[in-house]
Amino acid sequence: MSAAAATVRALLGERTGTDPDDWHLVFKARYGMLVVFRALAAARGGGEVATQVFTCSTAVDPIVAAGLSPAHGEVSPASVALDPARLVVTTATRAVVAQHTFGIVDDAGTAGLRARADAAGALLVEDSAHCVGRMARRADGAPLADVSVHSFGVEKMLPTRFGGAVWVSPALRDGVLRSAITSGLAGLPAAGRRLDVAARAYRTEVRVLNRLPGGVAGAVRGALTAAGAFEPAIAPVEGRGGLPYEPMAPSAWMVEQIAAALPGLAANEDRRSAAVEVYLRELAGVVEIPGAVAAPAPLVRFPFFAPDGASAEAVLRALASGGFYGGRWYRPALFPGVEDPGVYGYTPGDGRLAVTEDLVTRVVNLPTNVAPGDARRAAGLVRRVLATG
């Protein structure tokens, strides 16, 4: 293990109160999930993974690529995570995914999912991609999950662009499965030279692409991607239920970037928490805010739900005109959209997902990596649009 990798694992262990040896580094969080789900399928046979469509396609691709079947449940409007009160588990349920959407960590809701997973004899996989270093906890402070997946990737908490980490609970009762997961993660080869070079060039490439006209930028991005010179946040195959690579560990350079960025995580969270506090104050009673969002909460994006889809689009246009990146996470479902929802076990219009699909239609999210004054200005734009709409 390199000194930088040891540093990353030690920092993650210190931040979470866990043993650094239980942390494993991966090229992207989705590949860590693939290792976990493959080991699960091999140990317990084919079956289902309870998950949600209010997410990115890359969070479901590892399930499909591992040969398991996504079983989509309703989300709770309070947490935008699976609603334990409505979650159906069966003898075919192999895992339940507790997604901390936007960085909302709902301990009570996750405890409910823990109980549902236990009832099915299933694994509880925590998706902490939006809140690196944060985990749902029991009343005594112990982590609730069997496996916790964290991301250092694009548009996450840190400016690292690449890398992920997987924590495997030492309390996982199935010792054979735990051994299969940990050995699979520990034996991953490092990303090769091409990906390392693409990762180093990523920030510059994105800066140049963002300055090009839309049609030109898309064509250039596609050409660079096809040539292997650009590593996109979401590859074309990741809208078809696949992943472009076999699982791998990050390159030495990527690990060094993570090690350099992690000490700044607390300051980053403080900045985001301050923006969240402003949004909560300025938008209370104006829009529908998930009930589990409270101050201080270091969210990667601040979510709310407009009265309807037309209002949501009007808000997004106003934010863009004001110089703000108003997010569409996660509209459409399985963001940014997939070629064939059936591959993902999803039928749009499914009455069993009526709450989720309603939230998908109305969701808007605001940047949190902004100063409080900018957060007030963004909130003002939202209020102005909805007052005149």
C-alpha positions as CSV (number, residue, x, y, z in Angstrom):
1,M,0.0,0.0,0.0
2,S,1.3,3.5,-0.9
3,A,1.8,6.1,1.8
4,A,-1.0,8.2,0.1
5,A,-3.4,5.2,0.2
6,A,-2.6,4.6,3.9
7,T,-3.2,8.3,4.6
8,V,-6.6,8.2,2.9
9,R,-7.7,5.1,4.8
10,A,-6.5,6.6,8.1
11,L,-8.4,9.9,7.4
12,L,-11.5,8.0,6.6
13,G,-11.2,5.8,9.7
14,E,-10.6,8.8,11.9
15,R,-13.5,10.7,10.5
16,T,-15.9,7.8,10.8
17,G,-14.6,6.2,14.0
18,T,-13.9,3.0,12.1
19,D,-10.8,0.8,11.5
20,P,-8.8,2.1,8.5
21,D,-8.2,-1.5,7.5
22,D,-11.9,-1.9,6.7
23,W,-11.7,0.8,4.0
24,H,-10.8,-0.1,0.3
25,L,-10.1,2.4,-2.5
26,V,-11.7,2.1,-6.0
27,F,-11.4,4.0,-9.3
28,K,-15.1,5.1,-9.0
29,A,-17.7,4.2,-6.4
30,R,-19.8,2.3,-8.9
31,Y,-17.0,-0.2,-9.4
32,G,-16.9,-0.8,-5.6
33,M,-20.6,-1.5,-5.8
34,L,-20.0,-3.9,-8.7
35,V,-17.5,-5.9,-6.6
36,V,-20.0,-6.1,-3.7
37,F,-22.9,-7.1,-5.8
38,R,-20.9,-9.7,-7.7
39,A,-19.7,-11.3,-4.5
40,L,-23.3,-11.2,-3.2
41,A,-24.7,-12.9,-6.3
42,A,-21.9,-15.6,-6.2
43,A,-22.5,-16.3,-2.5
44,R,-26.3,-16.3,-2.5
45,G,-27.4,-16.7,-6.1
46,G,-29.4,-14.5,-8.3
47,G,-32.1,-12.3,-6.9
48,E,-33.2,-8.7,-6.3
49,V,-31.7,-5.6,-4.9
50,A,-34.2,-3.1,-3.5
51,T,-33.3,0.4,-4.8
52,Q,-34.9,3.5,-6.3
53,V,-35.3,5.3,-9.6
54,F,-34.9,8.7,-8.0
55,T,-31.1,8.3,-8.6
56,C,-28.4,8.3,-11.3
57,S,-28.3,5.4,-13.7
58,T,-24.7,4.7,-12.5
59,A,-26.1,3.8,-9.1
60,V,-28.2,1.0,-10.6
61,D,-25.8,-0.2,-13.4
62,P,-23.7,-2.2,-10.9
63,I,-26.7,-4.2,-9.9
64,V,-27.6,-5.0,-13.5
65,A,-23.9,-5.7,-14.4
66,A,-23.6,-8.1,-11.5
67,G,-26.5,-10.2,-12.8
68,L,-29.0,-9.1,-10.1
69,S,-32.4,-7.5,-10.7
70,P,-33.2,-4.0,-9.5
71,A,-36.5,-3.9,-7.5
72,H,-37.6,-0.3,-7.3
73,G,-39.4,0.9,-4.2
74,E,-41.1,4.2,-3.3
75,V,-39.0,6.9,-1.8
76,S,-40.0,9.0,1.2
77,P,-40.6,12.7,0.4
78,A,-38.9,13.5,3.7
79,S,-35.6,11.9,2.8
80,V,-35.8,11.1,-0.9
81,A,-34.5,7.6,0.1
82,L,-36.4,4.3,0.1
83,D,-39.4,4.5,2.4
84,P,-39.0,1.6,4.9
85,A,-42.8,1.7,5.6
86,R,-43.6,0.9,2.0
87,L,-40.6,-1.3,1.1
88,V,-41.5,-4.8,0.1
89,V,-38.9,-7.5,0.6
90,T,-39.1,-11.1,-0.3
91,T,-37.1,-14.3,-0.2
92,A,-35.5,-13.1,-3.4
93,T,-34.2,-9.8,-1.9
94,R,-30.4,-10.0,-1.7
95,A,-29.7,-6.4,-0.7
96,V,-31.3,-3.1,0.2
97,V,-29.7,0.1,-0.9
98,A,-30.0,3.1,1.6
99,Q,-29.1,6.1,-0.6
100,H,-28.3,9.4,1.2
101,T,-29.7,11.4,-1.6
102,F,-28.1,14.9,-1.9
103,G,-26.3,14.1,1.4
104,I,-29.4,13.7,3.5
105,V,-28.5,11.2,6.2
106,D,-31.7,10.0,7.8
107,D,-30.7,7.7,10.7
108,A,-34.3,6.7,11.6
109,G,-35.2,5.9,8.0
110,T,-32.0,4.0,7.5
111,A,-32.7,2.0,10.7
112,G,-36.0,1.1,9.2
113,L,-34.3,-0.1,6.1
114,R,-31.9,-2.1,8.3
115,A,-34.9,-3.8,9.8
116,R,-36.4,-4.6,6.4
117,A,-33.0,-6.0,5.2
118,D,-32.7,-8.1,8.3
119,A,-36.2,-9.5,7.8
120,A,-35.1,-10.7,4.4
121,G,-31.7,-11.9,5.4
122,A,-30.3,-9.3,3.0
123,L,-27.3,-7.0,2.9
124,L,-27.8,-3.3,3.7
125,V,-25.6,-1.3,1.3
126,E,-25.3,2.4,2.2
127,D,-24.8,4.7,-0.8
128,S,-22.9,7.7,0.7
129,A,-21.7,9.0,-2.6
130,H,-23.1,12.4,-1.8
131,C,-21.7,12.6,1.7
132,V,-18.2,11.2,1.8
133,G,-17.2,10.3,5.3
134,R,-20.8,10.4,6.7
135,M,-22.7,7.2,7.7
136,A,-26.1,6.5,9.1
137,R,-25.8,5.4,12.8
138,R,-27.5,3.4,15.4
139,A,-28.5,5.1,18.7
140,D,-25.1,3.9,20.2
141,G,-23.2,5.5,17.3
142,A,-22.3,2.3,15.5
143,P,-22.8,2.3,11.7
144,L,-26.0,0.7,10.5
145,A,-24.8,-0.6,7.1
146,D,-23.1,-3.8,6.2
147,V,-21.3,-2.0,3.4
148,S,-20.9,1.7,2.9
149,V,-19.9,3.2,-0.5
150,H,-18.4,6.7,-0.8
151,S,-17.4,8.8,-3.8
152,F,-14.7,11.4,-4.6
153,G,-16.0,11.8,-8.1
154,V,-17.4,14.5,-10.3
155,E,-19.9,16.9,-8.6
156,K,-19.5,15.3,-5.3
157,M,-18.3,16.9,-2.0
158,L,-14.6,17.3,-3.0
159,P,-13.0,18.6,-6.2
160,T,-11.1,15.3,-6.8
161,R,-13.2,14.1,-9.8
162,F,-12.1,10.5,-9.5
163,G,-11.9,7.8,-6.8
164,G,-14.2,6.1,-4.3
165,A,-14.0,4.2,-1.1
166,V,-15.9,1.2,0.3
167,W,-16.2,0.3,4.0
168,V,-17.0,-3.3,4.9
169,S,-18.4,-3.8,8.3
170,P,-16.4,-6.1,10.6
171,A,-19.7,-7.0,12.1
172,L,-21.1,-8.5,8.9
173,R,-22.4,-11.8,10.1
174,D,-21.8,-13.7,6.9
175,G,-18.0,-14.3,7.2
176,V,-17.7,-16.0,3.8
177,L,-19.4,-13.1,2.0
178,R,-17.4,-10.6,3.9
179,S,-14.2,-12.4,3.0
180,A,-15.3,-12.5,-0.7
181,I,-16.0,-8.8,-0.7
182,T,-12.9,-7.7,1.0
183,S,-10.6,-9.9,-1.0
184,G,-12.2,-8.7,-4.2
185,L,-11.7,-5.1,-3.3
186,A,-8.2,-5.6,-1.9
187,G,-7.1,-7.4,-5.1
188,L,-8.1,-4.8,-7.6
189,P,-5.5,-3.7,-10.2
190,A,-4.8,0.1,-10.4
191,A,-6.2,2.1,-13.2
192,G,-3.7,2.1,-16.1
193,R,-1.9,4.8,-17.9
194,R,-4.6,5.8,-20.3
195,L,-7.1,6.5,-17.5
196,D,-4.5,8.1,-15.4
197,V,-3.7,10.6,-18.2
198,A,-7.4,11.2,-18.9
199,A,-8.0,11.9,-15.2
200,R,-5.1,14.4,-15.1
201,A,-6.5,16.2,-18.2
202,Y,-10.1,16.1,-17.1
203,R,-10.4,19.5,-15.4
204,T,-8.7,21.3,-18.4
205,E,-10.8,19.4,-20.9
206,V,-14.1,20.3,-19.1
207,R,-13.0,23.9,-18.9
208,V,-12.4,24.0,-22.6
209,L,-15.6,22.1,-23.5
210,N,-17.7,24.5,-21.4
211,R,-16.5,27.4,-23.5
212,L,-17.5,25.8,-26.8
213,P,-21.0,26.2,-28.3
214,G,-23.4,23.5,-27.3
215,G,-23.5,21.5,-30.5
216,V,-19.7,21.8,-31.0
217,A,-19.0,20.8,-27.4
218,G,-21.1,17.7,-27.7
219,A,-19.3,16.6,-30.9
220,V,-15.9,17.3,-29.4
221,R,-16.7,15.5,-26.2
222,G,-18.0,12.5,-28.1
223,A,-14.9,12.3,-30.2
224,L,-12.6,12.6,-27.2
225,T,-14.5,9.9,-25.4
226,A,-14.4,7.6,-28.4
227,A,-10.7,8.1,-28.6
228,G,-10.2,7.3,-24.9
229,A,-8.8,10.8,-24.3
230,F,-11.8,11.9,-22.1
231,E,-13.3,10.0,-19.2
232,P,-16.9,11.2,-19.0
233,A,-18.8,11.3,-15.7
234,I,-21.4,9.0,-17.3
235,A,-20.3,6.8,-20.3
236,P,-22.8,5.9,-23.0
237,V,-22.9,2.3,-21.9
238,E,-24.0,3.5,-18.4
239,G,-27.4,4.3,-19.9
240,R,-27.8,0.7,-21.1
241,G,-27.2,-1.1,-17.8
242,G,-23.5,-1.6,-18.2
243,L,-20.1,-0.3,-17.1
244,P,-17.2,0.5,-19.4
245,Y,-14.5,-1.2,-17.4
246,E,-13.9,-4.0,-15.0
247,P,-13.4,-2.9,-11.4
248,M,-10.1,-1.3,-10.5
249,A,-8.4,0.7,-7.9
250,P,-7.4,4.4,-8.4
251,S,-4.1,5.3,-9.9
252,A,-1.3,6.6,-7.6
253,W,-2.0,10.1,-8.8
254,M,-5.7,9.9,-8.1
255,V,-5.0,8.6,-4.6
256,E,-2.6,11.5,-4.0
257,Q,-5.3,14.0,-5.0
258,I,-7.8,12.4,-2.6
259,A,-5.2,12.5,0.2
260,A,-4.6,16.2,-0.4
261,A,-8.3,17.0,-0.5
262,L,-9.6,15.1,2.4
263,P,-8.2,17.4,5.1
264,G,-10.3,20.2,3.6
265,L,-13.5,18.3,3.9
266,A,-14.6,19.8,7.2
267,A,-14.2,23.4,5.8
268,N,-16.0,22.3,2.7
269,E,-18.9,21.0,4.8
270,D,-19.1,24.2,6.8
271,R,-19.4,26.2,3.7
272,R,-22.2,24.0,2.3
273,S,-24.0,23.9,5.7
274,A,-24.0,27.7,5.7
275,A,-25.7,27.8,2.3
276,V,-28.2,25.2,3.4
277,E,-29.1,27.3,6.4
278,V,-29.8,30.2,4.2
279,Y,-31.9,28.2,1.8
280,L,-33.9,26.8,4.7
281,R,-34.6,30.2,6.1
282,E,-35.3,31.9,2.8
283,L,-37.5,29.2,1.2
284,A,-39.5,27.9,4.2
285,G,-43.1,28.0,3.3
286,V,-42.3,28.9,-0.3
287,V,-41.4,25.4,-1.7
288,E,-41.6,21.8,-0.5
289,I,-38.4,20.9,1.3
290,P,-37.7,17.3,2.3
291,G,-38.4,17.1,6.0
292,A,-35.2,15.4,6.9
293,V,-33.2,18.4,5.8
294,A,-32.1,20.4,8.8
295,A,-29.5,23.0,9.6
296,P,-26.6,22.4,9.8
297,A,-26.6,19.9,6.9
298,P,-23.6,19.7,4.5
299,L,-25.6,18.7,1.5
300,V,-23.9,18.4,-1.9
301,R,-27.0,20.0,-3.4
302,F,-30.1,21.6,-1.8
303,P,-33.3,19.9,-3.0
304,F,-36.8,21.2,-3.1
305,F,-40.0,20.5,-5.0
306,A,-41.8,23.1,-7.1
307,P,-45.6,23.1,-7.3
308,D,-45.4,21.4,-10.7
309,G,-43.1,20.5,-13.6
310,A,-43.7,23.8,-15.4
311,S,-42.8,25.8,-12.3
312,A,-39.7,23.7,-11.8
313,E,-38.6,24.5,-15.4
314,A,-39.3,28.2,-14.9
315,V,-37.2,28.2,-11.8
316,L,-34.3,26.5,-13.6
317,R,-34.4,29.1,-16.4
318,A,-34.4,32.0,-13.9
319,L,-31.4,30.4,-12.0
320,A,-29.5,30.0,-15.2
321,S,-30.2,33.6,-16.2
322,G,-28.9,34.7,-12.8
323,G,-25.7,32.7,-13.2
324,F,-26.6,29.8,-11.0
325,Y,-26.3,26.1,-11.8
326,G,-29.8,24.9,-11.0
327,G,-29.7,21.1,-10.9
328,R,-32.1,18.7,-12.5
329,W,-31.0,15.8,-10.2
330,Y,-33.0,13.5,-10.8
331,R,-35.2,14.4,-13.7
332,P,-35.7,12.2,-15.6
333,A,-35.7,9.1,-13.4
334,L,-32.5,7.1,-13.6
335,F,-30.8,10.4,-14.4
336,P,-29.8,11.6,-17.0
337,G,-32.1,9.1,-18.7
338,V,-31.6,5.5,-20.0
339,E,-32.2,4.0,-23.4
340,D,-34.4,1.2,-22.2
341,P,-35.9,1.5,-18.7
342,G,-36.9,-2.2,-18.9
343,V,-33.2,-3.1,-18.7
344,Y,-33.3,-1.5,-15.3
345,G,-36.5,-3.2,-14.2
346,Y,-38.4,0.1,-14.5
347,T,-41.7,0.8,-16.2
348,P,-42.4,4.6,-16.4
349,G,-45.9,5.3,-15.1
350,D,-45.8,2.3,-12.7
351,G,-48.5,3.1,-10.2
352,R,-46.4,1.6,-7.4
353,L,-44.0,4.5,-7.8
354,A,-46.5,7.3,-8.0
355,V,-44.9,9.3,-5.2
356,T,-41.4,8.9,-6.7
357,E,-42.5,9.9,-10.2
358,D,-44.3,13.0,-8.8
359,L,-41.2,14.1,-7.0
360,V,-39.1,13.5,-10.2
361,T,-41.4,15.8,-12.1
362,R,-41.1,18.7,-9.6
363,V,-37.5,18.5,-8.3
364,V,-35.0,21.4,-8.4
365,N,-31.7,21.6,-6.5
366,L,-29.5,24.5,-5.7
367,P,-25.8,24.8,-5.4
368,T,-24.3,24.6,-1.9
369,N,-20.7,25.4,-2.6
370,V,-21.6,29.1,-2.6
371,A,-21.3,32.0,-0.2
372,P,-24.3,32.9,2.0
373,G,-24.9,36.0,0.0
374,D,-25.1,34.1,-3.3
375,A,-27.4,31.5,-1.6
376,R,-29.7,34.4,-0.6
377,R,-29.7,35.7,-4.2
378,A,-30.5,32.3,-5.6
379,A,-33.3,31.8,-3.1
380,G,-34.6,35.3,-4.1
381,L,-34.8,34.2,-7.7
382,V,-36.8,31.1,-6.7
383,R,-39.2,33.2,-4.7
384,R,-39.7,35.7,-7.5
385,V,-40.5,33.0,-10.1
386,L,-43.0,31.2,-7.9
387,A,-44.7,34.5,-6.7
388,T,-45.3,35.5,-10.3
389,G,-46.1,32.0,-11.6
